Amino acid sequence: PEQRAEIRRLYYAEHWRIGTIATTLGVHHDTVRHAIDADRFLRPGTQIRPSALDPYKSLVLATLEQYPRLRATRLYEMLRTRGYPGSVVQVRRWVGTVRPAARAEAYLRLETLPGAQGQVDWGNFGAFPVGHARRVLSCFVLVLSWSRAVYARFALDQTLESFLRGHVEAFAALGGAPRIVLYDNLKSVVLDRAGDHIRFHPRVLELAGHYHFAPQPCAPYRGNEKGKVERMIQYLRHSFFAARRFRSLDDLNAQLARWIADVAHTRPLPGGARDRLVREALTEEQPRLLPLPAHPFACALVRPAVSGKTPYLRFDG
């Protein structure tokens, strides 16, 4: 547009010749002619013709403004019930040109104080052979948001008892509990939710009361709010678990504990001063964690079992 305006100024205001303008601006003669008299270069038949969709375009635009991701086929069904005689192809082509573009969302980097927050989540790591069966292999992960110190433990389930045991062992390994523990909206924590009104699992509330921390689920569909534990799970997946051999679940957890001490806690502190290690930040954060109670929270799995005529009991498969 700037070049076209300059060509028209030189031709109509300064009365330069077409060849002079082309040479001065370094463009072709036809480019100059097109800018001067564009109407001469319009091909016949390119005029916009009336469309059967025209009376319905305002309805489509209003619907897309309220539901930007509504499918074109659904819009076509809405128009057909209102008398639209055309095809879905015409609707799909036009909707593709007017559908509102997705708005780019801005994210604020969240910084926390020492001892203020921890983030918890489960990671899925495929299946693990146990005898002649294959069990689902999961990993409980707790990350302290300020120091990035981590506790992780593999388990063969994601039951409430394993979830609670992960907290108890994590608080003992890290030397205390953070004041807030951030979760996803998993059923072990949130039984029901309507906006900001949350009904917590009673066992999680007992755990929180025992260690004096506040459970806090992140907003629905906002996994980025607990991005530190999400990134730690990916770090575990690629730096520790990939191509690793182990004989049993206990062997895997023993290797994981050594890896956390020798690798995860000896790396530079992410997002902070690169000359400080995670273990040094953990040492600085530990005095600000909530002190542990005199006795750990009781989280053993207790179930009644009945044997038949033979003295055998079935438990956990």
C-alpha angles and dihedrals in degrees: 000000000000091000092047091051091049092051092051091047093052092047103041102028103030096029095225119169120252092245092050092051092047093050095045096048095036096237135125121271091242089056089057093046091049091053093047099046108013094163091068091061098053110114116231115253096035094104115120110259126207115268132208086234095061097091090052100045094092090055091049092049092049091049093048091050089059097035107025095176097048110134120250091234090059090050089050091055090051092051094045091057087053094054104270107160099192133091132268090246092067091048092047093051094049095044088054089061098046105033109122113253117243111263115242109242121222120219127205118217107240118219122190135196122249111283093006103109145017128184125216133192144146122247123204116223104177125252132327126204115239111179107308093338134078119227128196110255116217134173126215110213130188120181127187104227097217104042096025088226110158141204118194134174131179119226138176093234144024096230123149091253092055089046092053093043089054090058094047093050093042094053090048093048095046095044100245146001128277118239093242127031114199119211141178114245094270121156093245088068110022119045095175137358135189109176108299093348107099130182107204126206107263093229091055089051089052089051091048091049091049094052096030097234128133118239112221124183116206120239116283113275090007103114089151088075088073095038094139094066091040090056091045091055089053089047090053091047096053105026100039114016102039113100092355123145123210136167101214144352091269090051090050092051091047090053090047092053091052092047092052091051097042102034116012096045095041096056121102114273107269115239094002139072106335092210092065124079127221092244090054090051089049090053089053093046099047096079088056095052119098110267118251119253121247093258129032120245113271106245104152117139110244120182132163115243130192125206126204128214091310120064095245127121127195115219129166093350 
